[in-house]
Amino acid sequence: MDGMDHDHMPGMDGAMAPPQHHEGMMMHMTFFWGTRSEILFSGWPGDRAGMYALALVFVFALCFLVEWISHSRILPPAKPGAVGAGVLRSLLHAVRVGLAYLAMLALMSFNGGVFLAAVAGHAVGFLAFASGAFGKPEEAAAGGPYAGKASADLPPMSC
């Protein structure tokens, strides 16, 4: 625990320390609303409203992409014992998980706008690719939240 500021660690009574400061920016430990935040990279988006809006669009697109990968048919159907297809599915899974972890790291900014952008990205992505609302009657007719899992390249992500 070298280099740690022991004055800002929880005490025996469980009380948490005040928000930490990092190069002039306050690091929140609870949800907050505002455009001054750090999302994914040091100093990004900064305190400019336009860059904050771009960050929200990026988080939305990231979560939308996770849903697209989760519910799409990118690869041809796998044949039993096909190692190459298994490797491709594993790489696609790694990309999906990597993007989902990137979205999780963005959410760790505790910014309310980032949270709403992520939820909206997942919701719109699910609506577009898995709900059956736009031309997937075979999945919608089967019923249930995992009705279409056999028609996608990857199984649903579990939390």
Residue pairs with C-beta under 8 A, 6 or more apart in sequence:
7 17
8 17
8 18
8 20
9 17
10 16
10 17
16 29
19 26
19 27
19 28
19 29
20 26
20 27
20 29
21 27
22 38
23 42
23 43
25 36
25 38
27 38
28 109
28 110
28 111
29 110
30 110
31 110
31 111
31 112
31 115
32 110
32 111
32 112
33 111
33 112
33 113
34 111
35 45
35 47
35 48
35 49
35 52
35 113
36 46
36 47
36 52
37 45
37 52
37 55
37 109
37 111
37 114
38 44
38 109
39 45
39 55
39 59
39 106
39 109
39 111
39 114
40 55
40 102
40 105
40 106
40 109
44 51
44 55
45 51
45 52
45 54
45 55
52 113
55 106
55 114
56 113
56 114
56 117
57 117
59 103
59 106
59 114
59 117
59 118
59 121
60 117
60 118
60 120
60 121
60 124
61 121
62 99
62 102
62 103
62 106
62 118
62 121
63 103
63 117
63 118
63 119
63 120
63 121
63 122
63 125
64 121
64 122
64 124
64 125
64 128
65 99
65 125
66 96
66 99
66 100
66 103
66 121
66 122
66 125
67 121
67 122
67 124
67 125
67 126
67 128
67 129
67 130
68 125
68 128
68 129
69 92
69 95
69 96
69 99
69 153
69 154
70 96
70 129
70 130
70 152
70 154
70 156
70 157
71 125
71 126
71 129
71 130
71 148
71 152
72 129
72 152
72 153
73 151
73 152
73 153
74 92
74 153
75 85
75 88
75 89
75 92
75 153
76 85
78 85
78 86
78 89
79 85
89 153
89 154
92 153
92 154
93 154
96 154
96 157
97 157
100 157
103 118
103 121
106 114
106 118
107 114
107 115
107 118
127 133
127 134
128 134
130 136
130 139
130 148
131 140
132 139
132 140
132 141
132 148
133 140
136 148
138 148
138 151
139 147
139 148
139 151
140 147
142 148
145 156
146 156
149 155
149 156
